[in-house]
């Protein structure tokens, strides 16, 4: 009996080892197989920003010595939220209609340099007092949201633009700056002049950068016209993310109408203009009812500004390098070749939007 038992064990053990190896191989193959759909976390059902976000600036570089193209792009859902966890095999890159092989994909979270521009002048003592509290609170919260490698410089404007700190200023000094701003003096609020004068100062700033504008959108007596601001915003290399104080200030003024003289302000025009300026620059406009908690807004702003998918591939195109080349990026199911299905945690299908430069000229792209 003992011999029979041992013989059976001798037969069973190799079989178990074989089955274990097969199961392990199937498990490893399952892990290596790309998922047939991408499941992402639920996000808010509406965008946090107002209107349409501005068109993002293209980011593409061509290395003439290696013919390697580096393309930085956004992938967003219909509400402008970044779609994470897209794998390398889900990206299909085409140049001049030819699919590019051996493309690599990474996710970049770049440090940023922010120029914070705050309105600090108004028309009545009551409005100025409320304005001072709003901009101080907004500035402190933005400072709290920045990462260790991010930088911020601060300006305020009334009838003139005034620099409060540069990009080398320490965190503690900036906290003190915001806490000691006090109430704005009686003055004009020349928003257009402030933007036109500040944006050119950001050109020498390296890396990813933006202006964060905290303003009611009211302009008093600027020399610059609205059309001038739109033109310079369109040509700037720093998008403007505007935090409109119009809803909060309007609410405060209406609640104090029995104690504060009524001031006629065209809030509708102010809000519309600030939204158009941000969109022209490639940024976004947010219009919260109050500034008590701006964390979701700043998170959305910094996500939109800092995070990119980075695709690198060696161009297979041998055409004249002085001629433009088209680029197209698609999200695909590598098993079927069809579009990648993206769903939220409840299984609801999400439509993705790929935002990338669609053409380049090698000579010009190598100088960027």
RONUBA-826658 format. One record per residue: y, z, x of N, C-alpha, C, CB in turn; residue number from 1. Coordinates in pm, whole numbers. Each point is the difference from the previous one (the first is absolute). Last residue first. Glycine has a CB too. Layout:
n_y,n_z,n_x,ca_y,ca_z,ca_x,c_y,c_z,c_x,cb_y,cb_z,cb_x,nr
Y,Z,X,Y,Z,X,Y,Z,X,Y,Z,X,NUM
...
//
This chain:
n_y,n_z,n_x,ca_y,ca_z,ca_x,c_y,c_z,c_x,cb_y,cb_z,cb_x,nr
7559,-3072,1217,31,113,-88,-48,130,60,-17,-150,-198,368
-43,-306,372,122,66,45,32,122,-84,83,-219,79,367
-447,-86,-161,-29,65,128,121,75,53,-165,-178,50,366
180,-86,-451,-75,124,-21,-30,72,129,-98,-100,-202,365
310,-328,209,91,101,-57,-71,134,-16,127,-181,-119,364
-381,-188,275,108,28,94,93,109,-48,-14,-233,75,363
-344,78,-367,-43,76,118,111,37,97,-214,-115,-25,362
273,67,-499,9,-98,107,-31,73,129,172,-143,-125,361
-317,251,-420,68,35,124,5,-122,92,-76,242,-22,360
-54,-30,-528,7,-109,99,72,52,124,2,-177,-182,359
-95,460,-193,-86,-112,-38,10,-120,93,23,77,-232,358
21,499,231,73,-121,36,-91,-120,-23,140,125,172,357
-235,298,-475,-5,-36,142,83,-125,24,-229,104,23,356
4,243,-418,136,-36,39,1,-24,151,102,136,-191,355
-463,-102,-257,10,-4,146,139,-50,37,-250,-41,26,354
19,292,-476,98,-98,46,12,11,152,126,10,-221,353
-505,126,-209,65,25,129,97,-112,33,-202,127,79,352
-33,110,-542,41,-125,63,78,31,128,7,-117,-225,351
-405,405,-54,136,-2,53,27,-137,62,-6,251,42,350
-359,3,-428,25,-98,105,149,-7,36,-199,-131,-79,349
-101,560,-103,96,-99,-47,38,-94,113,89,163,-170,348
-381,235,189,-62,-131,-14,93,-108,-50,-207,118,-43,347
297,354,167,-57,-10,-134,-65,-135,-26,173,161,-78,346
54,-54,488,-112,94,-13,-64,-2,-138,110,141,169,345
125,-594,-19,40,139,22,-119,91,-27,240,-52,-62,344
-270,-469,251,5,81,-121,49,140,37,-189,-133,-107,343
117,-419,291,57,130,31,14,78,-130,125,-92,202,342
-389,-371,27,29,77,-121,48,138,41,-173,-128,-133,341
192,-367,396,-43,139,6,41,71,-129,19,0,253,340
-119,-543,-223,101,104,15,-60,140,2,162,-149,-115,339
-498,-225,272,100,4,-106,101,110,24,-167,-92,-159,338
-230,0,423,111,-89,35,109,-2,-104,-160,-136,126,337
-270,399,-85,10,-113,-94,105,-103,41,-73,154,-179,336
-12,233,450,-134,-43,-40,6,-124,-89,-78,238,15,335
471,-5,147,-65,-80,104,-138,-50,-40,127,131,165,334
323,-40,-453,-131,63,6,-81,-80,101,10,84,-243,333
541,-66,263,-123,-65,-47,-118,97,2,86,-219,84,332
488,121,-42,-94,110,-4,-128,-51,-66,186,174,-12,331
215,-452,307,-65,28,-127,-91,121,14,11,-243,-63,330
428,-47,318,-96,111,9,-55,28,-140,121,100,200,329
154,-511,111,-37,53,-132,-106,109,20,52,-222,-114,328
341,-125,388,-95,111,8,-27,50,-141,83,66,231,327
135,-531,62,-13,81,-120,-106,108,21,70,-196,-143,326
278,-67,497,-140,15,-38,-7,93,-122,-78,-36,241,325
475,-307,29,-42,120,-73,-149,-3,-35,231,19,-92,324
-29,-259,540,-10,-25,-144,-46,127,-72,-51,-243,43,323
90,190,435,135,2,-56,0,-23,-150,86,-82,217,322
-481,68,67,48,138,-19,144,8,-52,-153,68,181,321
-244,-450,-262,126,17,72,56,140,-25,47,-248,-17,320
-563,231,-72,112,-89,-34,122,34,86,-87,-22,-236,319
-373,219,198,44,-65,123,118,-92,-23,-232,15,85,318
-40,448,-321,83,-119,-19,47,-54,134,74,87,-223,317
-330,321,120,-82,-117,31,80,-130,-10,-200,124,-84,316
327,426,192,25,-120,-79,-88,-116,47,236,76,-38,315
-340,453,53,37,-106,95,11,-130,-76,-115,118,194,314
208,395,-392,-99,-106,14,52,-101,103,-80,31,-239,313
181,482,-41,16,-77,123,-110,-106,6,105,198,120,312
161,169,-490,-106,-98,24,33,-76,128,-48,-22,-249,311
190,501,-32,31,-84,115,-119,-90,28,154,177,97,310
82,135,-526,-121,-54,59,42,-92,114,-131,16,-221,309
449,399,65,-32,-142,-4,-145,-23,43,241,-56,49,308
172,468,-172,-141,-38,8,-18,-151,-16,-64,226,-92,307
504,18,77,-72,29,123,-137,-66,12,121,212,1,306
203,-242,-387,68,-37,125,-92,7,121,210,84,-99,305
-350,46,-343,40,-140,-6,59,-48,132,40,27,-245,304
-145,430,200,-123,-80,-3,33,-148,3,-116,181,-128,303
472,118,88,-53,-3,136,-132,-76,7,112,217,45,302
92,-162,-473,91,-70,89,-59,-15,140,192,90,-132,301
-418,174,-186,-10,-141,-35,85,-84,96,-40,61,-242,300
70,403,284,-134,-44,39,-17,-149,-26,-91,229,-51,299
485,-24,-98,1,-19,145,-137,-44,51,181,173,19,298
-146,-72,-477,83,-116,32,0,-26,150,143,48,-200,297
-366,337,34,-71,-124,-35,80,-126,37,-111,126,-187,296
324,301,272,-116,-27,83,-74,-128,-40,-21,245,34,295
431,1,-204,-1,-143,33,-123,-40,81,248,3,-5,294
-31,407,-327,-120,-32,79,-8,-151,20,-121,205,-90,293
523,-24,-88,-70,126,25,-124,-23,86,85,89,-219,292
284,-386,33,-45,0,139,-78,125,36,196,-140,57,291
-125,-170,-540,56,109,78,-58,-7,140,30,146,-206,290
-115,-490,-101,88,75,-90,64,120,71,-142,-72,-193,289
-8,-386,463,-55,120,-64,102,69,-90,-152,29,197,288
78,-510,42,106,59,-82,-55,122,-74,111,-225,-27,287
-195,-168,462,-57,108,-80,115,68,-75,-193,35,165,286
83,-532,115,95,95,-57,-74,100,-87,182,-173,5,285
-299,-176,453,-27,42,-137,109,97,-44,-249,-31,32,284
207,-397,365,-34,139,-29,-25,25,-147,134,65,194,283
29,-471,56,-145,18,12,-46,140,-31,2,-176,169,282
453,-22,-203,-35,40,137,-151,8,23,213,126,9,281
-19,-226,-437,42,-106,92,-43,30,142,194,-50,-148,280
-262,379,-190,-94,-112,-12,34,-113,97,-34,58,-241,279
329,312,213,-129,39,58,-99,-116,-3,41,237,-71,278
372,-303,-143,19,12,145,-132,34,68,239,74,-35,277
-222,-83,-437,4,-134,56,16,2,152,98,-82,-214,276
-84,491,-26,-133,-58,-8,-4,-139,64,-42,132,-210,275
453,86,164,-77,66,105,-143,-54,2,143,207,-23,274
143,-362,-317,39,-50,131,-81,63,112,229,-37,-89,273
-292,181,-361,-47,-137,18,32,-51,140,31,-42,-245,272
129,467,111,-145,1,17,-54,-140,28,-13,198,-150,271
474,-153,55,-32,68,126,-151,-2,26,202,148,-30,270
-41,-313,-383,29,-92,110,-38,62,134,187,-101,-134,269
-231,374,-244,-93,-113,-9,20,-98,115,-1,26,-249,268
294,350,182,-127,34,64,-96,-119,1,31,236,-73,267
497,-159,36,-91,-105,-44,-135,20,69,193,-162,-39,266
204,529,-95,-74,-62,111,-96,-103,-59,20,210,144,265
408,153,-277,-64,-125,-41,-63,-68,122,166,-27,-190,264
-66,561,76,34,-109,91,-77,-124,-44,45,160,193,263
127,354,-403,-91,-114,-7,50,-114,88,-66,67,-233,262
145,470,316,63,-116,-61,-93,-122,7,226,90,63,261
-427,404,-82,50,-92,101,63,-120,-69,-175,75,166,260
-32,274,-416,81,74,98,65,-90,104,-150,192,-35,259
-140,-345,-322,90,91,-71,90,77,96,-171,21,-181,258
-176,-326,327,112,-73,-60,101,92,-70,-153,-194,-29,257
-284,248,291,122,75,30,123,-60,-67,-102,67,217,256
-337,-259,-253,-23,141,-35,124,85,23,-240,-28,59,255
243,-430,63,-6,11,-146,-20,145,-43,-93,-232,-12,254
86,131,471,135,-17,-53,1,15,-152,54,-151,191,253
-470,161,35,80,118,32,139,-9,-60,-130,28,211,252
-154,-402,-253,-49,114,-80,85,124,22,-232,-94,11,251
319,-278,259,43,-27,-137,-43,113,-93,-15,-248,43,250
-131,257,402,142,32,-10,52,-23,-142,28,-61,240,249
-480,-56,-145,20,144,16,146,39,-19,-194,7,155,248
72,-473,-166,-53,75,-114,27,149,9,-175,-173,-21,247
323,-101,393,70,-25,-126,-60,77,-118,58,-225,88,246
-182,184,398,35,129,-60,66,-17,-137,27,95,230,245
-385,-396,98,117,-3,-87,21,138,-64,-38,-246,-45,244
-193,45,496,-25,109,-93,126,12,-86,-159,125,160,243
-62,-539,167,112,67,-66,-51,108,-95,137,-209,18,242
-272,-97,434,-69,74,-106,106,90,-64,-229,-6,120,241
237,-460,204,72,114,-56,-84,61,-112,225,-103,60,240
-353,-199,417,9,8,-146,75,124,-43,-214,-126,-20,239
265,-162,482,-38,133,-48,13,2,-152,75,110,217,238
60,-474,65,-140,20,37,-47,140,-36,28,-165,186,237
367,-189,-413,-28,117,81,-149,9,34,195,119,-106,236
41,-446,-186,-18,-36,140,-36,116,91,159,-179,-40,235
-76,231,-433,-102,-105,12,-28,-35,146,72,-90,-222,234
278,390,121,-129,63,-27,-114,-101,15,112,162,-157,233
334,-309,188,-39,73,122,-134,70,-19,241,32,58,232
-64,-265,-431,-22,-93,110,-47,73,126,174,-152,-96,231
-45,404,-285,-126,-72,-24,-33,-91,117,41,9,-248,230
374,208,256,-109,95,23,-136,-68,-19,148,189,-76,229
242,-433,-22,-11,22,145,-117,92,32,247,-33,23,228
-133,-40,-473,-67,-117,55,-16,12,151,95,-139,-186,227
155,467,-46,-142,14,-29,-80,-116,61,56,123,-213,226
397,-17,460,-39,-31,-137,-151,17,-16,193,-161,-21,225
181,405,375,-113,-92,-17,-31,-18,-148,-94,71,223,224
420,237,-109,51,-133,37,-109,-104,-16,163,104,161,223
-153,356,-456,-47,-63,123,72,-132,24,-222,109,-30,222
272,292,-305,95,-101,45,-44,-63,132,183,124,-116,221
-495,147,-190,140,16,-42,86,-118,42,-29,247,16,220
-516,-167,-159,88,-44,110,144,4,-49,-183,-148,99,219
-346,359,-235,141,-22,-34,75,-45,124,-11,174,-183,218
-456,-34,163,24,-143,-18,144,-33,-35,-234,-20,-73,217
9,448,194,14,-26,-143,12,-149,-28,110,222,-28,216
-379,-13,465,131,-36,-53,-4,-16,-151,54,-113,215,215
-337,135,276,7,100,-108,140,-11,-60,-169,158,113,214
-175,-470,221,132,15,-61,-8,98,-115,63,-235,67,213
-335,73,402,-22,74,-124,139,33,-56,-226,98,78,212
22,-489,284,108,85,-46,-44,69,-128,175,-152,106,211
-493,-30,322,52,-22,-135,123,87,-19,-231,-55,-89,210
-196,-138,471,121,76,-34,44,-34,-140,69,5,241,209
-456,-83,201,21,-10,-143,113,94,-41,-242,-61,-37,208
265,-108,540,-107,44,-89,34,-18,-147,-67,161,173,207
476,-100,175,-131,-63,13,-98,53,-102,44,-32,242,206
514,-32,-231,-106,101,-14,-136,-69,0,156,153,-131,205
281,-381,140,-61,34,129,-116,100,-9,221,-45,101,204
17,-93,-507,-68,-112,66,-61,38,135,158,-152,-116,203
124,424,-193,-144,23,6,-75,-111,73,20,126,-212,202
457,-119,110,-29,101,102,-150,26,17,220,104,-53,201
-37,-398,-290,-2,-60,134,-31,100,110,164,-166,-81,200
-125,332,-374,-118,-84,25,1,-66,138,-11,-41,-245,199
389,311,72,-115,68,58,-115,-93,37,66,198,-132,198
352,-341,-83,27,52,133,-123,62,67,234,40,-74,197
-251,-208,-373,34,-113,87,24,48,143,101,-121,-196,196
-176,447,-140,-122,-78,27,29,-112,99,-86,54,-229,195
454,204,83,-93,83,78,-126,-78,38,88,204,-116,194
237,-398,-173,46,3,139,-98,78,88,238,-14,-79,193
-322,9,-384,-21,-132,58,42,-4,147,36,-102,-226,192
40,504,-32,-141,-27,29,-18,-133,72,-64,132,-202,191
456,224,114,-4,-143,34,-140,-38,48,246,4,61,190
40,382,-331,-140,-16,38,-23,-149,25,-74,206,-135,189
532,158,144,-68,-117,-54,-147,4,43,215,-135,5,188
28,604,-56,18,-122,79,-59,-117,-77,-8,130,217,187
33,446,-175,48,-104,-91,31,-125,82,96,173,-162,186
-464,140,375,141,6,-35,34,-105,-106,55,86,230,185
-549,157,-178,80,-112,46,146,16,-39,-202,-147,-18,184
-123,570,110,40,-91,-108,83,-115,56,-4,191,-165,183
-373,64,474,104,45,-91,28,-99,-111,97,126,187,182
-401,-97,232,84,-115,-37,114,41,-94,-199,-149,28,181
-184,398,204,142,33,18,92,-114,-40,-66,153,184,180
-422,-172,-194,34,126,-67,150,31,3,-226,82,59,179
36,-466,165,-11,-14,-145,46,126,-73,-189,-159,34,178
181,164,441,94,-101,-47,-2,-11,-152,-30,-124,213,177
-290,396,2,132,64,-3,105,-97,-54,-65,146,194,176
-360,-317,-122,-5,96,-112,136,66,-16,-247,41,39,175
189,-312,334,20,-78,-122,-6,88,-124,-99,-199,114,174
10,387,308,141,-37,-8,29,-77,-128,11,-7,250,173
-459,117,-149,76,119,-39,149,-32,-15,-169,143,118,172
-126,-488,37,-25,36,-139,89,116,-44,-235,-81,24,171
414,-228,382,-117,79,-31,-6,40,-147,2,83,232,170
231,-540,5,27,136,-50,-129,72,-37,222,-78,-84,169
-142,-389,241,-54,98,94,13,144,-49,57,-157,182,168
116,-248,-403,-146,5,-9,-63,103,94,7,-239,-65,167
494,332,-113,-68,-122,45,-151,22,0,200,-64,140,166
235,278,-452,-100,23,104,-63,-131,40,-46,230,-88,165
428,-208,-204,-23,143,13,-101,32,110,53,25,-241,164
324,-440,98,-132,31,54,-14,150,21,-11,-226,110,163
323,-87,-462,1,103,104,-142,33,42,214,95,-93,162
139,-465,-204,-137,29,43,6,99,116,-81,-230,-74,161
451,178,-344,-36,-51,132,-143,42,32,241,9,77,160
-39,109,-483,86,-115,23,-22,-58,139,168,97,-157,159
-544,154,54,94,20,-111,93,-120,6,-14,260,5,158
-498,-104,232,115,-86,-23,82,50,-118,-126,-195,93,157
-278,332,323,54,20,-134,120,-92,-16,-81,242,-8,156
-400,-207,340,139,-35,-24,41,46,-140,-19,-201,157,155
-413,273,239,65,29,-128,146,-42,2,-158,191,-35,154
-378,-278,269,142,20,30,73,6,-134,-16,-121,227,153
-532,169,-33,100,-15,-106,139,23,58,-167,74,-175,152
-411,-172,297,136,38,41,96,-23,-116,-51,-57,242,151
-526,140,-128,108,-67,-71,135,53,47,-150,-33,-200,150
-288,198,338,52,-110,79,111,-78,-70,-224,-15,105,149
1,391,-312,46,47,131,65,-111,81,-181,170,-4,148
196,-226,-528,-101,37,97,61,36,134,-162,-148,-117,147
393,197,-395,-16,-84,118,-107,54,93,238,-68,-18,146
-67,275,-397,-108,-98,-19,-28,-82,125,62,-11,-238,145
296,342,197,-130,68,-9,-117,-98,-9,115,191,-112,144
334,-351,103,-31,55,132,-138,64,1,244,38,42,143
-68,-179,-452,-41,-114,81,-41,47,139,154,-151,-130,142
27,471,-159,-135,-38,-40,-51,-120,80,46,89,-230,141
401,59,295,-95,100,49,-144,-39,-34,176,177,-25,140
176,-448,-145,-15,-12,145,-102,97,56,234,-76,11,139
-118,100,-471,-76,-122,28,-24,-17,149,98,-105,-205,138
175,460,61,-140,25,-37,-87,-122,32,75,158,-182,137
389,-199,246,-54,98,94,-148,25,-27,226,106,19,136
16,-380,-317,-28,-70,126,-58,96,104,185,-162,-50,135
-61,342,-377,-105,-100,-13,-34,-64,135,76,-45,-235,134
285,355,200,-129,67,-15,-114,-102,-3,114,186,-125,133
327,-351,138,-33,68,124,-135,68,-6,241,33,41,132
-66,-230,-435,-43,-100,97,-42,65,131,154,-166,-106,131
38,433,-232,-136,-40,-34,-55,-100,101,50,40,-242,130
397,83,294,-85,117,21,-147,-34,-29,193,150,-61,129
136,-479,-28,-25,20,142,-91,118,28,222,-99,44,128
-79,10,-487,-96,-101,44,-32,20,148,88,-161,-172,127
244,439,-5,-129,28,-62,-107,-97,46,119,91,-196,126
334,-154,336,-65,114,65,-139,29,-57,226,94,44,125
-53,-597,-68,41,127,-59,-69,114,74,36,-109,-226,124
-95,-349,365,127,-12,-70,49,132,-60,-61,-233,-49,123
-257,121,512,-1,-35,-141,137,6,-62,-230,84,-13,122
-138,-47,488,137,-6,-50,-3,-44,-144,89,-52,230,121
-460,33,101,62,132,13,148,-7,-35,-167,62,178,120
-360,-336,-146,132,0,-62,59,140,7,-66,-189,-155,119
-303,-6,508,21,82,-119,144,-11,-50,-178,157,80,118
-239,-382,260,141,-17,-37,22,70,-134,17,-222,125,117
-397,188,307,30,61,-129,150,-9,-26,-199,157,20,116
-185,-414,290,143,27,-4,32,51,-140,53,-179,176,115
-532,162,129,72,-7,-126,148,31,21,-208,65,-124,114
-276,-226,391,134,52,24,81,-22,-126,-13,-46,251,113
-554,92,-153,119,-69,-49,127,71,47,-129,-79,-200,112
-450,-2,319,115,91,-12,124,-78,-41,-98,153,175,111
-393,-331,-319,100,-2,107,104,110,-19,-35,-246,25,110
-477,103,-152,98,91,-61,107,24,106,-173,112,-156,109
-252,-493,62,106,56,81,87,94,-84,0,-206,147,108
-526,-29,-140,107,54,-84,100,69,92,-156,32,-199,107
-197,-470,292,26,142,18,106,43,-101,-60,-12,248,106
-293,-435,-104,88,64,-98,12,148,31,-64,-168,-176,105
-93,-360,399,-14,146,0,103,58,-97,-85,1,241,104
-184,-507,-181,123,76,-24,-32,149,2,98,-189,-136,103
-387,-229,204,12,116,89,134,73,-15,-151,-116,159,102
167,-377,-347,-116,84,26,37,117,92,-151,-199,-30,101
418,-133,-351,1,49,137,-113,102,19,250,-40,16,100
-165,-401,-366,-27,142,12,-13,40,147,-115,-3,-224,99
420,-400,21,-126,23,71,-22,151,14,21,-220,126,98
381,7,-315,-114,-26,-87,-135,27,63,138,-166,-108,97
282,258,329,-1,-143,-32,-126,-39,-78,135,-44,207,96
-220,495,-92,118,-59,64,-10,-151,-13,22,194,164,95
-247,292,-398,2,-145,15,129,-43,69,-144,-28,-206,94
-195,492,104,127,-51,50,-12,-150,24,55,222,106,93
-298,220,-386,-22,-137,44,136,-59,37,-207,-27,-147,92
-28,549,59,117,-85,25,-46,-137,47,139,202,58,91
-440,161,-143,61,-37,-128,124,-87,18,-88,211,-96,90
-172,-8,454,-70,-116,-55,55,-42,-136,-203,73,123,89
378,316,105,28,-123,75,-63,-122,-66,12,135,209,88
100,274,-534,-73,-18,125,29,-136,63,-179,152,-87,87
459,215,-242,-51,-137,2,-62,-27,137,176,-77,-170,86
53,494,1,-145,-11,20,-55,-142,-11,-15,227,-88,85
489,-88,-168,-66,38,125,-146,-46,5,151,197,13,84
341,-342,-254,-143,7,-29,-74,29,130,24,-163,-195,83
508,264,6,-87,-51,105,-146,18,-40,175,53,173,82
224,-106,-541,-67,100,82,-94,-67,100,16,166,-189,81
265,-373,-173,58,13,133,-63,106,87,206,-78,-100,80
-328,-88,-353,109,97,-3,58,28,137,-105,100,-199,79
-275,-399,121,116,-51,-75,119,95,-6,-161,-128,-132,78
-147,181,559,-38,-21,-139,124,-45,-78,-186,174,16,77
114,-275,523,50,92,-102,-61,-30,-135,213,23,126,76
-202,-114,446,-84,-30,-116,33,105,-105,-189,-105,141,75
439,-112,339,-19,102,-103,-100,-50,-103,234,86,35,74
-156,-216,522,15,-32,-141,-21,123,-88,-76,-231,48,73
120,-24,485,6,128,-69,33,-25,-146,73,119,211,72
-284,-407,239,62,-6,-132,-6,137,-65,-64,-243,-24,71
-5,-50,515,-3,136,-56,82,0,-128,-27,105,231,70
-238,-487,112,98,28,-105,-20,143,-50,7,-246,-68,69
-137,-52,542,-35,104,-97,117,24,-95,-156,108,167,68
100,-406,236,-4,-60,-134,-41,102,-107,-56,-221,105,67
150,275,386,-135,21,-54,-22,-68,-134,-5,217,120,66
422,-251,120,-98,-2,109,-143,13,-51,172,99,150,65
222,-77,-439,-27,-136,47,-106,-6,110,233,-57,-60,64
-154,396,-363,-5,10,146,-35,-138,56,-68,246,-10,63
305,-52,-471,-92,-96,61,10,13,151,22,-159,-196,62
99,461,-292,27,-30,140,-108,-93,54,116,223,31,61
122,4,-519,-103,-85,61,42,-30,142,-63,-101,-223,60
239,339,-256,-31,52,133,-116,-80,56,83,234,-62,59
331,-250,-363,-125,-43,62,-17,61,139,12,-214,-129,58
256,447,-291,23,-84,117,-133,-40,63,222,112,40,57
-177,1,-572,-15,62,131,26,-101,112,-166,161,-97,56
377,-146,-410,-98,-73,80,-5,58,141,38,-209,-136,55
109,525,-281,47,-115,77,-112,-64,80,223,106,12,54
-301,149,-488,21,30,141,44,-125,73,-172,183,-10,53
274,-96,-515,-92,-63,94,32,43,142,-26,-196,-155,52
150,526,-253,11,-144,14,-106,-55,93,243,16,-43,51
-187,481,128,59,-68,-115,8,-150,27,133,207,-59,50
-502,186,247,130,-63,25,44,-79,-122,-51,-13,245,49
-367,233,-229,101,104,11,139,-59,21,-172,154,92,48
-255,-392,-366,63,18,130,103,112,-3,-37,-242,49,47
-398,258,-368,127,-73,6,61,21,138,38,26,-251,46
-446,183,122,-12,-123,-79,129,-83,-2,-168,116,-140,45
-39,223,544,80,1,-124,-1,-136,-69,146,176,100,44
-572,-102,186,141,15,33,78,5,-130,-28,-120,222,43
-520,189,-30,98,-27,-106,141,22,53,-167,68,-175,42
-217,-207,526,43,113,-83,97,-45,-108,-33,153,195,41
-333,-506,-25,114,70,56,39,117,-89,80,-212,108,40
-500,-171,21,43,102,-95,110,82,66,-230,8,-111,39
-12,-521,163,76,105,67,50,97,-106,69,-156,189,38
-523,-185,-166,131,24,-56,67,113,75,-76,-82,-226,37
-342,-77,362,32,-117,-81,134,16,-72,-246,-40,-30,36
101,255,525,-7,24,-144,43,-123,-79,45,244,40,35
-277,-285,447,131,28,-59,-12,21,-150,111,-135,180,34
-499,248,184,39,-102,-96,137,34,-60,-243,-47,-51,33
13,337,352,71,-108,69,45,-110,-94,-132,52,202,32
-120,324,-356,128,48,50,79,-112,64,-99,224,35,31
-334,-316,-186,87,26,-115,137,44,46,-198,62,-138,30
-134,-118,460,46,-131,-49,95,17,-116,-214,-105,75,29
10,491,92,99,-50,95,55,-135,-44,-116,123,183,28
-227,61,-440,120,81,-14,109,-49,93,-141,196,-66,27
-282,-395,92,67,-40,-123,130,76,-18,-221,-52,-103,26
-49,170,465,60,-131,21,74,-48,-123,-180,-53,162,25
-61,452,-190,118,17,85,70,-132,25,-109,194,107,24
-295,-202,-343,106,62,-81,127,16,80,-173,119,-134,23
-204,-277,362,46,-100,-96,115,55,-83,-229,-100,-10,22
16,393,304,77,-99,75,57,-106,-93,-143,39,201,21
-146,283,-382,127,61,38,89,-98,73,-112,220,15,20
-324,-351,-124,83,6,-121,136,59,31,-205,22,-140,19
-108,-30,488,41,-136,-35,92,0,-120,-215,-87,92,18
22,494,37,99,-43,101,53,-138,-34,-116,138,176,17
-235,25,-437,125,71,-30,111,-41,97,-133,194,-90,16
-296,-365,169,55,-59,-121,132,65,-38,-231,-52,-78,15
-17,222,445,68,-128,32,63,-64,-123,-161,-33,186,14
-81,433,-271,119,22,83,67,-131,40,-104,209,86,13
-318,-201,-330,119,27,-81,125,8,85,-142,120,-163,12
-297,-181,356,41,-119,-75,134,21,-72,-241,-59,-30,11
39,413,271,30,-107,96,47,-127,-69,-170,97,155,10
15,265,-414,132,29,57,44,-111,94,-45,246,-20,9
-389,-268,-151,100,-33,-103,142,25,50,-169,59,-178,8
-185,62,456,6,-146,-10,103,-43,-103,-240,-15,66,7
142,471,-17,78,-49,115,15,-152,-6,-83,193,138,6
-193,10,-460,141,39,-20,89,-56,111,-76,211,-116,5
-392,-266,152,54,-87,-104,148,28,-23,-225,-11,-108,4
-9,292,405,18,-134,58,61,-96,-100,-194,42,151,3
79,391,-296,116,6,88,29,-137,61,-50,241,50,2
-336,-192,-309,121,0,-83,125,0,86,-124,121,-179,1
//
